[in-house]
Amino acid sequence: MSVHFTQSCPTCGRRIRIRASLMGCEVGCQHCHAVFVAQADGVSDAKETVPNDESRDPLMDRVEQVLHRADESVAVG
Ligand SMILES: [Zn+2]
């Protein structure tokens, strides 16, 4: 049994099956015959991993505001 993975062709966008052993090798698209490096979907230079700080939970900001207020009231009172 041979193992395959699927990848969208960067040229024509169609999904093609690539033998897993060809991962990282140059392969030809079965549809448009474009040549590109085989790699599983989700591993793309275009997509950068977003650091956690960027996808911050807005609820945490509210919590910080509430804590800040509490500090102020303590300082006043
Ligand atoms: Zn193609």
N, CA, C, O and the ligand as a Tripos MOL2 file, in Angstrom:
@<TRIPOS>MOLECULE
protein
  309   307    78     0     0
PROTEIN
NO_CHARGES

@<TRIPOS>ATOM
      1 N           0.8450   -1.1950    0.0000 N.3       1 MET1
      2 CA          0.0000    0.0000    0.0000 C.3       1 MET1
      3 C           0.8790    1.2440    0.0000 C.2       1 MET1
      4 O           1.7070    1.4260    0.8930 O.2       1 MET1
      5 N           0.7000    2.0900   -0.9920 N.am      2 SER2
      6 CA          1.5080    3.3050   -1.0440 C.3       2 SER2
      7 C           0.7480    4.4700   -0.4020 C.2       2 SER2
      8 O          -0.4750    4.5680   -0.5020 O.2       2 SER2
      9 N           1.4920    5.3290    0.2440 N.am      3 VAL3
     10 CA          0.8890    6.4500    0.9520 C.3       3 VAL3
     11 C           0.9390    7.6980    0.0810 C.2       3 VAL3
     12 O           1.9800    8.0300   -0.4860 O.2       3 VAL3
     13 N          -0.1820    8.3780   -0.0180 N.am      4 HIS4
     14 CA         -0.2450    9.6130   -0.7900 C.3       4 HIS4
     15 C          -0.7370   10.7500    0.0930 C.2       4 HIS4
     16 O          -1.3930   10.5180    1.1090 O.2       4 HIS4
     17 N          -0.4240   11.9570   -0.2900 N.am      5 PHE5
     18 CA         -1.0720   13.1120    0.3130 C.3       5 PHE5
     19 C          -1.5600   14.0010   -0.8060 C.2       5 PHE5
     20 O          -1.1130   13.8700   -1.9460 O.2       5 PHE5
     21 N          -2.4640   14.8930   -0.4980 N.am      6 THR6
     22 CA         -2.9990   15.7840   -1.5190 C.3       6 THR6
     23 C          -2.4740   17.1930   -1.3060 C.2       6 THR6
     24 O          -2.2490   17.6280   -0.1770 O.2       6 THR6
     25 N          -2.2850   17.8920   -2.4060 N.am      7 GLN7
     26 CA         -1.8210   19.2730   -2.3460 C.3       7 GLN7
     27 C          -2.5010   20.0480   -3.4550 C.2       7 GLN7
     28 O          -2.7440   19.5120   -4.5370 O.2       7 GLN7
     29 N          -2.8090   21.3040   -3.1910 N.am      8 SER8
     30 CA         -3.3440   22.1510   -4.2440 C.3       8 SER8
     31 C          -2.1970   22.6260   -5.1100 C.2       8 SER8
     32 O          -1.1830   23.1050   -4.6010 O.2       8 SER8
     33 N          -2.3510   22.4970   -6.4050 N.am      9 CYS9
     34 CA         -1.3230   22.9750   -7.3250 C.3       9 CYS9
     35 C          -1.2200   24.4960   -7.2090 C.2       9 CYS9
     36 O          -2.2360   25.1820   -7.3160 O.2       9 CYS9
     37 N          -0.0190   25.0410   -6.9930 N.am     10 PRO10
     38 CA          0.1350   26.4940   -6.8690 C.3      10 PRO10
     39 C          -0.1550   27.2290   -8.1700 C.2      10 PRO10
     40 O          -0.3670   28.4420   -8.1600 O.2      10 PRO10
     41 N          -0.1670   26.5190   -9.2770 N.am     11 THR11
     42 CA         -0.3950   27.1560  -10.5700 C.3      11 THR11
     43 C          -1.8710   27.1110  -10.9680 C.2      11 THR11
     44 O          -2.4540   28.1430  -11.2990 O.2      11 THR11
     45 N          -2.4770   25.9190  -10.9380 N.am     12 CYS12
     46 CA         -3.8650   25.8050  -11.3940 C.3      12 CYS12
     47 C          -4.8400   25.6310  -10.2350 C.2      12 CYS12
     48 O          -6.0520   25.7200  -10.4310 O.2      12 CYS12
     49 N          -4.3320   25.3860   -9.0420 N.am     13 GLY13
     50 CA         -5.1850   25.3310   -7.8640 C.3      13 GLY13
     51 C          -5.9520   24.0320   -7.7030 C.2      13 GLY13
     52 O          -6.7280   23.8890   -6.7580 O.2      13 GLY13
     53 N          -5.7530   23.0950   -8.5940 N.am     14 ARG14
     54 CA         -6.4650   21.8300   -8.4700 C.3      14 ARG14
     55 C          -5.7430   20.9160   -7.5000 C.2      14 ARG14
     56 O          -4.5210   20.9650   -7.3580 O.2      14 ARG14
     57 N          -6.5190   20.0900   -6.8440 N.am     15 ARG15
     58 CA         -5.9270   19.1730   -5.8720 C.3      15 ARG15
     59 C          -5.3350   17.9850   -6.6070 C.2      15 ARG15
     60 O          -5.9700   17.3780   -7.4690 O.2      15 ARG15
     61 N          -4.1240   17.6770   -6.2480 N.am     16 ILE16
     62 CA         -3.4660   16.5390   -6.8880 C.3      16 ILE16
     63 C          -2.9260   15.5990   -5.8290 C.2      16 ILE16
     64 O          -2.6000   16.0130   -4.7160 O.2      16 ILE16
     65 N          -2.8370   14.3560   -6.1810 N.am     17 ARG17
     66 CA         -2.2990   13.3460   -5.2770 C.3      17 ARG17
     67 C          -0.8170   13.1860   -5.5330 C.2      17 ARG17
     68 O          -0.3680   13.0590   -6.6720 O.2      17 ARG17
     69 N          -0.0730   13.1960   -4.4470 N.am     18 ILE18
     70 CA          1.3730   13.0650   -4.5590 C.3      18 ILE18
     71 C           1.8250   11.9370   -3.6400 C.2      18 ILE18
     72 O           1.3700   11.8370   -2.5010 O.2      18 ILE18
     73 N           2.6990   11.1110   -4.1250 N.am     19 ARG19
     74 CA          3.2140   10.0380   -3.2930 C.3      19 ARG19
     75 C           4.0050   10.6390   -2.1320 C.2      19 ARG19
     76 O           4.8130   11.5500   -2.3170 O.2      19 ARG19
     77 N           3.7600   10.1180   -0.9490 N.am     20 ALA20
     78 CA          4.3750   10.6860    0.2540 C.3      20 ALA20
     79 C           5.8910   10.6680    0.1650 C.2      20 ALA20
     80 O           6.5560   11.5350    0.7330 O.2      20 ALA20
     81 N           6.4410    9.6970   -0.5350 N.am     21 SER21
     82 CA          7.8960    9.5900   -0.6310 C.3      21 SER21
     83 C           8.4780   10.7330   -1.4590 C.2      21 SER21
     84 O           9.6880   10.9600   -1.4470 O.2      21 SER21
     85 N           7.6030   11.4630   -2.1880 N.am     22 LEU22
     86 CA          8.0790   12.5840   -3.0020 C.3      22 LEU22
     87 C           8.0060   13.9170   -2.2640 C.2      22 LEU22
     88 O           8.2950   14.9690   -2.8340 O.2      22 LEU22
     89 N           7.6160   13.8620   -0.9910 N.am     23 MET23
     90 CA          7.5500   15.0800   -0.1840 C.3      23 MET23
     91 C           8.8860   15.8050   -0.2050 C.2      23 MET23
     92 O           9.9280   15.2080    0.0650 O.2      23 MET23
     93 N           8.8520   17.0800   -0.5220 N.am     24 GLY24
     94 CA         10.0750   17.8700   -0.5690 C.3      24 GLY24
     95 C          10.7970   17.7990   -1.9090 C.2      24 GLY24
     96 O          11.7780   18.5080   -2.1330 O.2      24 GLY24
     97 N          10.3080   16.9420   -2.7950 N.am     25 CYS25
     98 CA         10.9070   16.8250   -4.1250 C.3      25 CYS25
     99 C          10.0970   17.6360   -5.1350 C.2      25 CYS25
    100 O           8.9390   17.9760   -4.8940 O.2      25 CYS25
    101 N          10.7250   17.9360   -6.2650 N.am     26 GLU26
    102 CA          9.9940   18.6080   -7.3260 C.3      26 GLU26
    103 C           9.0880   17.6080   -8.0260 C.2      26 GLU26
    104 O           9.5260   16.5260   -8.4190 O.2      26 GLU26
    105 N           7.8330   17.9760   -8.1780 N.am     27 VAL27
    106 CA          6.8750   17.1080   -8.8550 C.3      27 VAL27
    107 C           6.1570   17.9180   -9.9320 C.2      27 VAL27
    108 O           6.1660   19.1490   -9.9120 O.2      27 VAL27
    109 N           5.5400   17.2110  -10.8620 N.am     28 GLY28
    110 CA          4.7910   17.8780  -11.9160 C.3      28 GLY28
    111 C           3.3040   17.7480  -11.6590 C.2      28 GLY28
    112 O           2.8240   16.6740  -11.2950 O.2      28 GLY28
    113 N           2.5670   18.8450  -11.8470 N.am     29 CYS29
    114 CA          1.1210   18.8020  -11.7030 C.3      29 CYS29
    115 C           0.5270   17.8920  -12.7800 C.2      29 CYS29
    116 O           0.9140   17.9390  -13.9480 O.2      29 CYS29
    117 N          -0.4280   17.0620  -12.3450 N.am     30 GLN30
    118 CA         -1.0440   16.1260  -13.3010 C.3      30 GLN30
    119 C          -1.9630   16.8490  -14.2810 C.2      30 GLN30
    120 O          -2.3020   16.3060  -15.3330 O.2      30 GLN30
    121 N          -2.3640   18.0680  -13.9410 N.am     31 HIS31
    122 CA         -3.3420   18.7840  -14.7660 C.3      31 HIS31
    123 C          -2.6780   19.8090  -15.6870 C.2      31 HIS31
    124 O          -2.9280   19.8230  -16.8920 O.2      31 HIS31
    125 N          -1.8220   20.6760  -15.1040 N.am     32 CYS32
    126 CA         -1.2310   21.7450  -15.9200 C.3      32 CYS32
    127 C           0.2630   21.5280  -16.1400 C.2      32 CYS32
    128 O           0.9140   22.2920  -16.8530 O.2      32 CYS32
    129 N           0.8030   20.4670  -15.5110 N.am     33 HIS33
    130 CA          2.2090   20.0890  -15.7000 C.3      33 HIS33
    131 C           3.1700   21.1420  -15.1660 C.2      33 HIS33
    132 O           4.3350   21.1850  -15.5630 O.2      33 HIS33
    133 N           2.6810   21.9910  -14.2660 N.am     34 ALA34
    134 CA          3.5910   22.9040  -13.5920 C.3      34 ALA34
    135 C           4.4900   22.1040  -12.6500 C.2      34 ALA34
    136 O           4.0760   21.0810  -12.1060 O.2      34 ALA34
    137 N           5.7030   22.5700  -12.4660 N.am     35 VAL35
    138 CA          6.6430   21.8820  -11.5830 C.3      35 VAL35
    139 C           6.7760   22.6870  -10.3020 C.2      35 VAL35
    140 O           7.0070   23.8960  -10.3430 O.2      35 VAL35
    141 N           6.6320   22.0220   -9.1730 N.am     36 PHE36
    142 CA          6.7370   22.7000   -7.8740 C.3      36 PHE36
    143 C           7.2210   21.6940   -6.8500 C.2      36 PHE36
    144 O           7.2690   20.4930   -7.1170 O.2      36 PHE36
    145 N           7.5740   22.1870   -5.6890 N.am     37 VAL37
    146 CA          8.0680   21.3150   -4.6180 C.3      37 VAL37
    147 C           6.8760   20.7620   -3.8540 C.2      37 VAL37
    148 O           6.0200   21.5150   -3.3910 O.2      37 VAL37
    149 N           6.8270   19.4480   -3.7270 N.am     38 ALA38
    150 CA          5.7120   18.8090   -3.0420 C.3      38 ALA38
    151 C           5.8120   19.0420   -1.5440 C.2      38 ALA38
    152 O           6.8580   18.8250   -0.9330 O.2      38 ALA38
    153 N           4.7270   19.4770   -0.9780 N.am     39 GLN39
    154 CA          4.6340   19.5910    0.4770 C.3      39 GLN39
    155 C           3.1660   19.5470    0.8640 C.2      39 GLN39
    156 O           2.3000   20.0190    0.1270 O.2      39 GLN39
    157 N           2.9010   18.9830    2.0160 N.am     40 ALA40
    158 CA          1.5160   18.8180    2.4490 C.3      40 ALA40
    159 C           0.8610   20.1740    2.6540 C.2      40 ALA40
    160 O           1.5220   21.1480    3.0150 O.2      40 ALA40
    161 N          -0.4380   20.2250    2.4210 N.am     41 ASP41
    162 CA         -1.1830   21.4620    2.6360 C.3      41 ASP41
    163 C          -1.0420   21.9230    4.0790 C.2      41 ASP41
    164 O          -0.9190   21.1080    4.9940 O.2      41 ASP41
    165 N          -1.0600   23.2200    4.2690 N.am     42 GLY42
    166 CA         -0.9170   23.7670    5.6190 C.3      42 GLY42
    167 C           0.5100   24.1730    5.9040 C.2      42 GLY42
    168 O           0.7630   24.9470    6.8270 O.2      42 GLY42
    169 N           1.4510   23.6570    5.1210 N.am     43 VAL43
    170 CA          2.8410   24.0710    5.2590 C.3      43 VAL43
    171 C           3.1570   24.9760    4.0820 C.2      43 VAL43
    172 O           3.5360   24.5060    3.0090 O.2      43 VAL43
    173 N           2.9980   26.2740    4.2900 N.am     44 SER44
    174 CA          3.1600   27.2050    3.1860 C.3      44 SER44
    175 C           3.9350   28.4290    3.6530 C.2      44 SER44
    176 O           3.7320   28.9200    4.7640 O.2      44 SER44
    177 N           4.8180   28.9130    2.7990 N.am     45 ASP45
    178 CA          5.5700   30.1100    3.1520 C.3      45 ASP45
    179 C           4.6710   31.3250    3.2460 C.2      45 ASP45
    180 O           4.9830   32.2750    3.9650 O.2      45 ASP45
    181 N           3.5390   31.3070    2.5150 N.am     46 ALA46
    182 CA          2.6500   32.4500    2.5060 C.3      46 ALA46
    183 C           1.9740   32.6380    3.8560 C.2      46 ALA46
    184 O           1.7010   33.7590    4.2860 O.2      46 ALA46
    185 N           1.7180   31.5360    4.4980 N.am     47 LYS47
    186 CA          1.0440   31.6200    5.8010 C.3      47 LYS47
    187 C           2.0870   31.7270    6.9030 C.2      47 LYS47
    188 O           2.9100   30.8270    7.0750 O.2      47 LYS47
    189 N           2.0550   32.8130    7.6420 N.am     48 GLU48
    190 CA          2.9350   32.9180    8.7890 C.3      48 GLU48
    191 C           2.1540   32.5350   10.0340 C.2      48 GLU48
    192 O           0.9710   32.8490   10.1610 O.2      48 GLU48
    193 N           2.8160   31.8650   10.9330 N.am     49 THR49
    194 CA          2.1480   31.5250   12.1820 C.3      49 THR49
    195 C           1.9460   32.7930   12.9930 C.2      49 THR49
    196 O           2.8820   33.5570   13.2300 O.2      49 THR49
    197 N           0.7170   32.9980   13.4100 N.am     50 VAL50
    198 CA          0.3870   34.2050   14.1580 C.3      50 VAL50
    199 C           0.7630   34.0050   15.6210 C.2      50 VAL50
    200 O           0.3150   33.0500   16.2550 O.2      50 VAL50
    201 N           1.5710   34.8910   16.1490 N.am     51 PRO51
    202 CA          1.9070   34.7800   17.5610 C.3      51 PRO51
    203 C           0.6790   34.9580   18.4490 C.2      51 PRO51
    204 O          -0.2910   35.6050   18.0530 O.2      51 PRO51
    205 N           0.7220   34.3970   19.6170 N.am     52 ASN52
    206 CA         -0.4440   34.4320   20.4980 C.3      52 ASN52
    207 C          -0.8400   35.8520   20.8590 C.2      52 ASN52
    208 O          -2.0220   36.1230   21.0690 O.2      52 ASN52
    209 N           0.1180   36.7620   20.9370 N.am     53 ASP53
    210 CA         -0.2070   38.1400   21.3190 C.3      53 ASP53
    211 C          -1.1470   38.7860   20.3230 C.2      53 ASP53
    212 O          -1.9720   39.6190   20.6970 O.2      53 ASP53
    213 N          -1.0300   38.4070   19.0490 N.am     54 GLU54
    214 CA         -1.8640   39.0170   18.0190 C.3      54 GLU54
    215 C          -3.3140   38.5780   18.1480 C.2      54 GLU54
    216 O          -4.2330   39.3780   17.9770 O.2      54 GLU54
    217 N          -3.5100   37.3000   18.4530 N.am     55 SER55
    218 CA         -4.8690   36.7860   18.5700 C.3      55 SER55
    219 C          -5.3080   36.8110   20.0270 C.2      55 SER55
    220 O          -5.8340   35.8290   20.5500 O.2      55 SER55
    221 N          -5.0900   37.9130   20.6500 N.am     56 ARG56
    222 CA         -5.3680   38.0970   22.0590 C.3      56 ARG56
    223 C          -6.8630   38.0450   22.3070 C.2      56 ARG56
    224 O          -7.6530   38.5720   21.5240 O.2      56 ARG56
    225 N          -7.2370   37.4200   23.3810 N.am     57 ASP57
    226 CA         -8.6380   37.3580   23.7480 C.3      57 ASP57
    227 C          -9.0750   38.7270   24.2840 C.2      57 ASP57
    228 O          -8.5140   39.2050   25.2700 O.2      57 ASP57
    229 N         -10.0700   39.3640   23.6470 N.am     58 PRO58
    230 CA        -10.5160   40.6770   24.1100 C.3      58 PRO58
    231 C         -10.9920   40.6430   25.5510 C.2      58 PRO58
    232 O         -10.9560   41.6570   26.2470 O.2      58 PRO58
    233 N         -11.4340   39.4870   25.9940 N.am     59 LEU59
    234 CA        -11.8850   39.3730   27.3780 C.3      59 LEU59
    235 C         -10.7560   39.6790   28.3390 C.2      59 LEU59
    236 O         -10.9860   40.2410   29.4100 O.2      59 LEU59
    237 N          -9.5240   39.3120   27.9640 N.am     60 MET60
    238 CA         -8.3900   39.5650   28.8340 C.3      60 MET60
    239 C          -8.1640   41.0570   29.0060 C.2      60 MET60
    240 O          -7.7800   41.5000   30.0890 O.2      60 MET60
    241 N          -8.3950   41.8430   27.9580 N.am     61 ASP61
    242 CA         -8.2600   43.2870   28.0820 C.3      61 ASP61
    243 C          -9.2480   43.8230   29.1030 C.2      61 ASP61
    244 O          -8.9130   44.6800   29.9210 O.2      61 ASP61
    245 N         -10.4750   43.3050   29.0440 N.am     62 ARG62
    246 CA        -11.4860   43.7490   30.0050 C.3      62 ARG62
    247 C         -11.0580   43.3930   31.4170 C.2      62 ARG62
    248 O         -11.1960   44.1980   32.3380 O.2      62 ARG62
    249 N         -10.5460   42.2010   31.5820 N.am     63 VAL63
    250 CA        -10.1080   41.7770   32.9190 C.3      63 VAL63
    251 C          -9.0340   42.7300   33.4190 C.2      63 VAL63
    252 O          -9.0500   43.1350   34.5810 O.2      63 VAL63
    253 N          -8.0940   43.0900   32.5360 N.am     64 GLU64
    254 CA         -7.0350   44.0020   32.9560 C.3      64 GLU64
    255 C          -7.6100   45.3620   33.3420 C.2      64 GLU64
    256 O          -7.1670   45.9820   34.3090 O.2      64 GLU64
    257 N          -8.6070   45.8200   32.5710 N.am     65 GLN65
    258 CA         -9.2330   47.1040   32.9110 C.3      65 GLN65
    259 C          -9.8670   47.0350   34.2910 C.2      65 GLN65
    260 O          -9.7040   47.9390   35.1100 O.2      65 GLN65
    261 N         -10.5900   45.9510   34.5370 N.am     66 VAL66
    262 CA        -11.2540   45.7940   35.8280 C.3      66 VAL66
    263 C         -10.2240   45.7910   36.9480 C.2      66 VAL66
    264 O         -10.4200   46.4260   37.9830 O.2      66 VAL66
    265 N          -9.1250   45.0720   36.7360 N.am     67 LEU67
    266 CA         -8.0860   45.0120   37.7590 C.3      67 LEU67
    267 C          -7.4960   46.3980   37.9920 C.2      67 LEU67
    268 O          -7.2050   46.7820   39.1250 O.2      67 LEU67
    269 N          -7.3210   47.1550   36.8830 N.am     68 HIS68
    270 CA         -6.7530   48.4860   36.9990 C.3      68 HIS68
    271 C          -7.6600   49.3690   37.8440 C.2      68 HIS68
    272 O          -7.2050   50.1090   38.7160 O.2      68 HIS68
    273 N          -8.9600   49.2720   37.5600 N.am     69 ARG69
    274 CA         -9.9320   50.0460   38.3390 C.3      69 ARG69
    275 C          -9.8430   49.6850   39.8180 C.2      69 ARG69
    276 O          -9.8640   50.5570   40.6870 O.2      69 ARG69
    277 N          -9.7430   48.4030   40.0830 N.am     70 ALA70
    278 CA         -9.6710   47.9360   41.4650 C.3      70 ALA70
    279 C          -8.4580   48.5670   42.1420 C.2      70 ALA70
    280 O          -8.5250   49.0070   43.2890 O.2      70 ALA70
    281 N          -7.3320   48.6020   41.3960 N.am     71 ASP71
    282 CA         -6.1320   49.2130   41.9660 C.3      71 ASP71
    283 C          -6.3690   50.6580   42.3320 C.2      71 ASP71
    284 O          -5.9730   51.1220   43.4020 O.2      71 ASP71
    285 N          -7.0410   51.3790   41.4020 N.am     72 GLU72
    286 CA         -7.2870   52.8040   41.6500 C.3      72 GLU72
    287 C          -8.1380   53.0000   42.8950 C.2      72 GLU72
    288 O          -7.8450   53.8380   43.7480 O.2      72 GLU72
    289 N          -9.2080   52.1980   42.9760 N.am     73 SER73
    290 CA        -10.1090   52.3770   44.1120 C.3      73 SER73
    291 C          -9.3860   52.0690   45.4170 C.2      73 SER73
    292 O          -9.6460   52.6890   46.4480 O.2      73 SER73
    293 N          -8.4860   51.1120   45.3570 N.am     74 VAL74
    294 CA         -7.7170   50.7890   46.5610 C.3      74 VAL74
    295 C          -6.8240   51.9640   46.9350 C.2      74 VAL74
    296 O          -6.6860   52.3140   48.1070 O.2      74 VAL74
    297 N          -6.2080   52.5790   45.8900 N.am     75 ALA75
    298 CA         -5.3090   53.6790   46.1530 C.3      75 ALA75
    299 C          -6.0600   54.8670   46.7450 C.2      75 ALA75
    300 O          -5.5640   55.5630   47.6310 O.2      75 ALA75
    301 N          -7.2830   55.0790   46.2250 N.am     76 VAL76
    302 CA         -8.0730   56.2230   46.7090 C.3      76 VAL76
    303 C          -8.5800   55.9590   48.1100 C.2      76 VAL76
    304 O          -8.5280   56.8090   48.9990 O.2      76 VAL76
    305 N          -9.0780   54.7320   48.2670 N.am     77 GLY77
    306 CA         -9.8180   54.4730   49.4860 C.3      77 GLY77
    307 C          -8.9370   54.0740   50.6350 C.2      77 GLY77
    308 O          -9.4320   53.8230   51.7340 O.2      77 GLY77
    309 ZN         -1.6190   22.4940  -11.9240 Zn       78 ZN78
@<TRIPOS>BOND
     1     1     2 1
     2     2     3 1
     3     3     4 2
     4     3     5 am
     5     5     6 1
     6     6     7 1
     7     7     8 2
     8     7     9 am
     9     9    10 1
    10    10    11 1
    11    11    12 2
    12    11    13 am
    13    13    14 1
    14    14    15 1
    15    15    16 2
    16    15    17 am
    17    17    18 1
    18    18    19 1
    19    19    20 2
    20    19    21 am
    21    21    22 1
    22    22    23 1
    23    23    24 2
    24    23    25 am
    25    25    26 1
    26    26    27 1
    27    27    28 2
    28    27    29 am
    29    29    30 1
    30    30    31 1
    31    31    32 2
    32    31    33 am
    33    33    34 1
    34    34    35 1
    35    35    36 2
    36    35    37 am
    37    37    38 1
    38    38    39 1
    39    39    40 2
    40    39    41 am
    41    41    42 1
    42    42    43 1
    43    43    44 2
    44    43    45 am
    45    45    46 1
    46    46    47 1
    47    47    48 2
    48    47    49 am
    49    49    50 1
    50    50    51 1
    51    51    52 2
    52    51    53 am
    53    53    54 1
    54    54    55 1
    55    55    56 2
    56    55    57 am
    57    57    58 1
    58    58    59 1
    59    59    60 2
    60    59    61 am
    61    61    62 1
    62    62    63 1
    63    63    64 2
    64    63    65 am
    65    65    66 1
    66    66    67 1
    67    67    68 2
    68    67    69 am
    69    69    70 1
    70    70    71 1
    71    71    72 2
    72    71    73 am
    73    73    74 1
    74    74    75 1
    75    75    76 2
    76    75    77 am
    77    77    78 1
    78    78    79 1
    79    79    80 2
    80    79    81 am
    81    81    82 1
    82    82    83 1
    83    83    84 2
    84    83    85 am
    85    85    86 1
    86    86    87 1
    87    87    88 2
    88    87    89 am
    89    89    90 1
    90    90    91 1
    91    91    92 2
    92    91    93 am
    93    93    94 1
    94    94    95 1
    95    95    96 2
    96    95    97 am
    97    97    98 1
    98    98    99 1
    99    99   100 2
   100    99   101 am
   101   101   102 1
   102   102   103 1
   103   103   104 2
   104   103   105 am
   105   105   106 1
   106   106   107 1
   107   107   108 2
   108   107   109 am
   109   109   110 1
   110   110   111 1
   111   111   112 2
   112   111   113 am
   113   113   114 1
   114   114   115 1
   115   115   116 2
   116   115   117 am
   117   117   118 1
   118   118   119 1
   119   119   120 2
   120   119   121 am
   121   121   122 1
   122   122   123 1
   123   123   124 2
   124   123   125 am
   125   125   126 1
   126   126   127 1
   127   127   128 2
   128   127   129 am
   129   129   130 1
   130   130   131 1
   131   131   132 2
   132   131   133 am
   133   133   134 1
   134   134   135 1
   135   135   136 2
   136   135   137 am
   137   137   138 1
   138   138   139 1
   139   139   140 2
   140   139   141 am
   141   141   142 1
   142   142   143 1
   143   143   144 2
   144   143   145 am
   145   145   146 1
   146   146   147 1
   147   147   148 2
   148   147   149 am
   149   149   150 1
   150   150   151 1
   151   151   152 2
   152   151   153 am
   153   153   154 1
   154   154   155 1
   155   155   156 2
   156   155   157 am
   157   157   158 1
   158   158   159 1
   159   159   160 2
   160   159   161 am
   161   161   162 1
   162   162   163 1
   163   163   164 2
   164   163   165 am
   165   165   166 1
   166   166   167 1
   167   167   168 2
   168   167   169 am
   169   169   170 1
   170   170   171 1
   171   171   172 2
   172   171   173 am
   173   173   174 1
   174   174   175 1
   175   175   176 2
   176   175   177 am
   177   177   178 1
   178   178   179 1
   179   179   180 2
   180   179   181 am
   181   181   182 1
   182   182   183 1
   183   183   184 2
   184   183   185 am
   185   185   186 1
   186   186   187 1
   187   187   188 2
   188   187   189 am
   189   189   190 1
   190   190   191 1
   191   191   192 2
   192   191   193 am
   193   193   194 1
   194   194   195 1
   195   195   196 2
   196   195   197 am
   197   197   198 1
   198   198   199 1
   199   199   200 2
   200   199   201 am
   201   201   202 1
   202   202   203 1
   203   203   204 2
   204   203   205 am
   205   205   206 1
   206   206   207 1
   207   207   208 2
   208   207   209 am
   209   209   210 1
   210   210   211 1
   211   211   212 2
   212   211   213 am
   213   213   214 1
   214   214   215 1
   215   215   216 2
   216   215   217 am
   217   217   218 1
   218   218   219 1
   219   219   220 2
   220   219   221 am
   221   221   222 1
   222   222   223 1
   223   223   224 2
   224   223   225 am
   225   225   226 1
   226   226   227 1
   227   227   228 2
   228   227   229 am
   229   229   230 1
   230   230   231 1
   231   231   232 2
   232   231   233 am
   233   233   234 1
   234   234   235 1
   235   235   236 2
   236   235   237 am
   237   237   238 1
   238   238   239 1
   239   239   240 2
   240   239   241 am
   241   241   242 1
   242   242   243 1
   243   243   244 2
   244   243   245 am
   245   245   246 1
   246   246   247 1
   247   247   248 2
   248   247   249 am
   249   249   250 1
   250   250   251 1
   251   251   252 2
   252   251   253 am
   253   253   254 1
   254   254   255 1
   255   255   256 2
   256   255   257 am
   257   257   258 1
   258   258   259 1
   259   259   260 2
   260   259   261 am
   261   261   262 1
   262   262   263 1
   263   263   264 2
   264   263   265 am
   265   265   266 1
   266   266   267 1
   267   267   268 2
   268   267   269 am
   269   269   270 1
   270   270   271 1
   271   271   272 2
   272   271   273 am
   273   273   274 1
   274   274   275 1
   275   275   276 2
   276   275   277 am
   277   277   278 1
   278   278   279 1
   279   279   280 2
   280   279   281 am
   281   281   282 1
   282   282   283 1
   283   283   284 2
   284   283   285 am
   285   285   286 1
   286   286   287 1
   287   287   288 2
   288   287   289 am
   289   289   290 1
   290   290   291 1
   291   291   292 2
   292   291   293 am
   293   293   294 1
   294   294   295 1
   295   295   296 2
   296   295   297 am
   297   297   298 1
   298   298   299 1
   299   299   300 2
   300   299   301 am
   301   301   302 1
   302   302   303 1
   303   303   304 2
   304   303   305 am
   305   305   306 1
   306   306   307 1
   307   307   308 2
@<TRIPOS>SUBSTRUCTURE
     1 MET1         2 RESIDUE 1 A MET
     2 SER2         6 RESIDUE 1 A SER
     3 VAL3        10 RESIDUE 1 A VAL
     4 HIS4        14 RESIDUE 1 A HIS
     5 PHE5        18 RESIDUE 1 A PHE
     6 THR6        22 RESIDUE 1 A THR
     7 GLN7        26 RESIDUE 1 A GLN
     8 SER8        30 RESIDUE 1 A SER
     9 CYS9        34 RESIDUE 1 A CYS
    10 PRO10       38 RESIDUE 1 A PRO
    11 THR11       42 RESIDUE 1 A THR
    12 CYS12       46 RESIDUE 1 A CYS
    13 GLY13       50 RESIDUE 1 A GLY
    14 ARG14       54 RESIDUE 1 A ARG
    15 ARG15       58 RESIDUE 1 A ARG
    16 ILE16       62 RESIDUE 1 A ILE
    17 ARG17       66 RESIDUE 1 A ARG
    18 ILE18       70 RESIDUE 1 A ILE
    19 ARG19       74 RESIDUE 1 A ARG
    20 ALA20       78 RESIDUE 1 A ALA
    21 SER21       82 RESIDUE 1 A SER
    22 LEU22       86 RESIDUE 1 A LEU
    23 MET23       90 RESIDUE 1 A MET
    24 GLY24       94 RESIDUE 1 A GLY
    25 CYS25       98 RESIDUE 1 A CYS
    26 GLU26      102 RESIDUE 1 A GLU
    27 VAL27      106 RESIDUE 1 A VAL
    28 GLY28      110 RESIDUE 1 A GLY
    29 CYS29      114 RESIDUE 1 A CYS
    30 GLN30      118 RESIDUE 1 A GLN
    31 HIS31      122 RESIDUE 1 A HIS
    32 CYS32      126 RESIDUE 1 A CYS
    33 HIS33      130 RESIDUE 1 A HIS
    34 ALA34      134 RESIDUE 1 A ALA
    35 VAL35      138 RESIDUE 1 A VAL
    36 PHE36      142 RESIDUE 1 A PHE
    37 VAL37      146 RESIDUE 1 A VAL
    38 ALA38      150 RESIDUE 1 A ALA
    39 GLN39      154 RESIDUE 1 A GLN
    40 ALA40      158 RESIDUE 1 A ALA
    41 ASP41      162 RESIDUE 1 A ASP
    42 GLY42      166 RESIDUE 1 A GLY
    43 VAL43      170 RESIDUE 1 A VAL
    44 SER44      174 RESIDUE 1 A SER
    45 ASP45      178 RESIDUE 1 A ASP
    46 ALA46      182 RESIDUE 1 A ALA
    47 LYS47      186 RESIDUE 1 A LYS
    48 GLU48      190 RESIDUE 1 A GLU
    49 THR49      194 RESIDUE 1 A THR
    50 VAL50      198 RESIDUE 1 A VAL
    51 PRO51      202 RESIDUE 1 A PRO
    52 ASN52      206 RESIDUE 1 A ASN
    53 ASP53      210 RESIDUE 1 A ASP
    54 GLU54      214 RESIDUE 1 A GLU
    55 SER55      218 RESIDUE 1 A SER
    56 ARG56      222 RESIDUE 1 A ARG
    57 ASP57      226 RESIDUE 1 A ASP
    58 PRO58      230 RESIDUE 1 A PRO
    59 LEU59      234 RESIDUE 1 A LEU
    60 MET60      238 RESIDUE 1 A MET
    61 ASP61      242 RESIDUE 1 A ASP
    62 ARG62      246 RESIDUE 1 A ARG
    63 VAL63      250 RESIDUE 1 A VAL
    64 GLU64      254 RESIDUE 1 A GLU
    65 GLN65      258 RESIDUE 1 A GLN
    66 VAL66      262 RESIDUE 1 A VAL
    67 LEU67      266 RESIDUE 1 A LEU
    68 HIS68      270 RESIDUE 1 A HIS
    69 ARG69      274 RESIDUE 1 A ARG
    70 ALA70      278 RESIDUE 1 A ALA
    71 ASP71      282 RESIDUE 1 A ASP
    72 GLU72      286 RESIDUE 1 A GLU
    73 SER73      290 RESIDUE 1 A SER
    74 VAL74      294 RESIDUE 1 A VAL
    75 ALA75      298 RESIDUE 1 A ALA
    76 VAL76      302 RESIDUE 1 A VAL
    77 GLY77      306 RESIDUE 1 A GLY
    78 ZN78       309 GROUP 0 **** ****
